[in-house]
Amino acid sequence: MTIGPLALGAAALWTGYLLADQLLSGRWWGWLLPSLAPPPLFVAVPVLLGALGLGAGGPAGLAAAALAAGALITGAGRSGLQRPRLRRGPAPPEGALRLVSWNTQHWCQRTDPELFYPYLRQLDADVYLLQEYHHDQFDGTYTLIDEEDLLRATFPEYGIVTARGLVTMSRLPVVDVVETAARRTLRVDLRLPDGGVFTTFNVHIPVQLWLISPLRVEFYRAVRTRAADREREYRGLTTDVADCPHPALIAGDFNTTPAMGEARKIAQLGRDTVHMTGQLYPASWRLRPGVQWWRLDWVLTTPGARVHTYRFRDPGDLSDHRVQEVTVTLDGAFRPSR
């Protein structure tokens, strides 16, 4: 068989996958595994198939190129690629609030606390949203930990709230800790110097998989259970954000790539300003330092909160997630005390 028909067959298969993914991703638990395709494939595959089709020529090759072009247009928005910024934006205004959000990878369970806590302190954020304040049991479960005394000794000037395996720390006074429908979210309301209230939602959506053999029935039971857990979390978080009367920042590890259908639910929560990183392919998760895979961590804002800068910071060996750092201003000027 010549290249043209092969390219056409492959383009038809990829188009079929795209259509099924559009319909089923984020809606049916059975599609959770196919939806884990690496985001760059949504550009790389149609570009390759289009090049093969054009190179082969003939009716089959041109048909393959046409299908590939349609697939590229349809899937490019799910690739995680961003339009690069040609110029650096203005510096954040004086008094802007600096926040970091970070999945700590089981809270220095495998790293030295004498490196972990100084690194946290070095970030020098006005507000910290930290995930995985727990230790992994390596059987699909985790155990909550209690290091509040050490946290308060390291961050004596901060208000500290711990719950549900999450930590929120703030130089601004804590007004309230509000119960949420989402069970893996921590909402903390903070008092601004002008008297207003700023809300933070510290989020950790459950991961899709239990890392055991896919030949075991328990693997698929876990996928189905976790898909239901994720759906409840997204539904609850959507309600929590909609019911919040204050300007808010929603950040954390969503365990969701831009290619997954659940990214549509994230987009409904608030404004995503990841393009401000200036990176063509902003990614937050990696298997080892220096090698970024794709984005699982998000920062979103609701009306009244404005992001001025957004960057990822490399934590070295301390975690498999990069630190998200943003500067934010809100309606009304304020100056966090340092």
N, C-alpha and C positions, 0 to 999 in steps of 0.2 A: 504494500500500500504506500502511496506517495505521501509527502508531507502535508499537502493541502487537505485531504480527507481526514488525516490524523489530527491536524490542528482544528478542523471544523468539529470533529467529535469531542475533542477536549474543551473547545469553547462552549459547545452545547452543554456539556456536563457542568462546567463552571457556572454557566448562566442558570442552570437548574438548581445548583447549590445556592446561588445568590437569592433566587426567588424563594426557595424553601427557607433560607435563613431569615429573609425579610418577614415571612409569614409566621415562623415558629420560634425564632430566637427571643427569649424573654417571655414567651407565652406558654410553652410546653416543656415540661421537665425533660422529656426524652431528647430534646435538641440541645440540652445544656453542653454535652460533650462536643458535638460538631461546631457549636458556637465558640469554642475555645481556639479556633484557627488564629494564628498570629496576624495582627492587624495589617502589617505590610504586605501580606499576600493579596489584599484587595486591590493593590496597585501592581504588584510584581507579576501576578499571574496574567491579568489581561494584557499588560504591556508585552510580556513574552509571547503570548498566543497571537497577539496582533502582529508582532514582528515576524513570527513564523508564517502566518497567513499571507502577509504582504510579500514575504520572500518567496513563498511557494507560487503565488499567483494563481490564475485560473479561477473558475467559478467557486470551487470549494475553498480555496485560499482567501479569496475576497470576502466570501460569506463568513469565514472564521474571523477575519479582521473586523468586519462589521459587528459581529457578536461581541468580540473583545472590546471594541470601542464602547458599545452600550454597557458592558459590564464595568468598564473603567469609570464611566460617568456615574453609574449606579452605586458603585462601591467605594469610590475615592474618599468620600466623607467618613468612611469607617476605618480608614487606614491608619489613623493617628497622625498623619502628616499635617503640618501647619504651614501657612504661608510665612516665610521668614521675614522678620522686620529688618528693613534696610538701615534704619537709624535707631539708636538707643532713645528711649522715651525720656521725658524730663525726670529729674530727681523727685522723690516723694516730698510733699510739703512738710515743713517743720511741724513736729508734733504728731506725725502719722503713727499709727499703731502697727507694731511689727508682730506678726503671728507666725508660728511654725506648727506644722502638722506632720507627725512622724509615726509610722509603724515600727516599733522598736524590736521586732522579732523576738517575742517572748521575754522581753525585759531583761536583757543581759544574762539570759540563762546559760548561754555558751560563751560569753565574753567576760572580761574582767570588770567588775564594778568600779575599780579604781580608774578605769578608762571611760566607762559609760557615764558616770555622774559628772565628771569634769567636762565631757563633751556636751552633755545637756546644758551645763552652766555656761559653757562657751557660746552657745547659740544666742544667749542674751535676748530672748524674745520677751515682749510684753505679755503675750499669751501663748501658752503651750497646749496643743491638743495631741495627746499621746495615746497610741493604741497598743494592744497586747501587753497590758499590765497583768500578766499571768505567765505561768510556765506550762509548756507543752508536755502532755503525757504520752505522746507518740502512739495513741490508740484512737485518734479522732476526737479526743477530749482535752481539756486543759484544767489547770488548778489555779484559782485566784491566789494572789500573794498579798502581803501586807508589808510595805516598806515606807509607810507614811512618816515614821520618825526620821528616817534617813532623808526623805524628800524635804521635810520641813527644816531639817538641819542644813541642807544644801541650798534651799530656796526660802530663807526666813522671811523675806519681804513679800512673798506671794500668798494669795489665797489658793488653797489646794483642795480639789474635789476628786475623790476616787470612787468609782462605781462601775460594775459590769465589765471589769477588765479594761477600763479607760481612765485616763488621768487628764484633768484640765487644771492648769495653773495660770494665775493671772495677777499682774501687778495692780490692775484695777479691782476695786472692791467687788466681791461676789454679793449680788442682790438676792438671788434665788437659784435653787436647783429644781428644775421643773420636771415632773414625771413625763415620760414620753411613751407613745404607743409602740415605737420601735424599741425592741428590747436590747439592741446592741448600739444604742445611741445615748450620749450624755449631753443634756441641754443645761447650760449654765448661763444665767443672765448677769451681766456686769454693769456696774454703775460708772457712767462717764462723769468727769469733773463738772460738766455743764448741767448735770442732773438727769440726762437722758439714760436710756438703757440700751445696751448692745448685747445681742444673744449669740452664743456660739453653740453649734451642734457638732459634737465630736463623734464621728461615725466609724463603725467597723462592720461592714456587711460580711456575713459568713462566707468562707471559701467554698467552692463548688464540690471539691473532691476530698475523699479520704484516700491517702496514698497507700493503697494496697493493690494486689493484683486484680486487673480487670477480668480475670477468669473466675473470680469469686463472686457469688451472688450478692454478698454484702457490699461490694463496690457499687452496684447499681441501686441497691436499697438506700445507700448513703447519698447517692446523687439525687434520688427522688426526694428524700427527706430534706436535704439541704436546699434543693430548688424551692420547696415549700417554705423553708425558713427564710430564704432570700426574698421571696414574694411577700411574706408578712412584713419583713423589715422595710422593704421599699414602700409598701402600702402605708405602714405606720409612719415612716419618715415623711412621706408626702403630706399626710394629715398633720403631723407635728409642725412642719414648716408653714403650711397654709394657716394654721391656727396661731402662729406667732405674730404678735402685733408690733414687734420691734425690728429694726434693721438687723440682719443676721448674716453670719458666715457659717457655711456648712462644709466641713472638711474631714478627711480621713481616708482610710483604706476601704474602697468600695469593692475590691476584688472583681472589678468589671473593666474590661478594655473598651476602647472606642468602637470596636467591631461588634460588640455584643448588643442584642436587642435591648437589654436593660439600660444601655446608655441613653435611650429615649426617656426613661424614667428619671435619670440623673438630670437631663436637660430641663425637665419640668420643675426642678427644685429651685434653680436660681441661675445666675449668669456665670458662665465658665470663661475665665480670662487666661487660659493656658497659653494662648498665642503671645502673651506678654513676656514669656520666657525667651522669645526670639529664636527658639530652636526649631529646626525643620521637623524633627521627630522627638518631641518631648516624651521621655519615658521615666518611670519612677521605680520599676521593679527590675532587679538584676539577680543573676545567680552568683556573680562574683564582682568585686569592685572593678569599675572601669568598663563593664560590659552591660549596657542597658538593653532590656528586652522590650517591654512595652509599658504602657501607663495603666496602673491600677488605682492610683491615688488622685483625688480630685479636690479642688477648692472652688466653692460656689458662693455667690453673694446675692442677697435680696435687695430690693430698692432701699436706698438710704445708706448703703455701704458701697464704697468704691475702692477697687484695687488699683494701686499705682505701680507696683512692681511685683514680679512673680519669678522665683528662681528655684531650681533644685540644688541641694547641697549633698555632697558625697559623704556618708558617715564612715567610710572605710570598711573595716570588718565588723562593725557593730550591728549591722542590720542588712537584710537583703532589699530594703526599701530606702530610697533616697528621701531626704528631708524636703518638704515643701515649705518655702518661706515667702510670705507676702507682706506687703505694707498696705494698710487700709486707712482711709479716712471715712468719717461718718458725718451726717448732717449736724453741724455744730462743731466748733473747734474744741480740742482737748489736748492735754499734755500729760501722758503717763509719767508718774514720778519714778525716777530710777535710783 
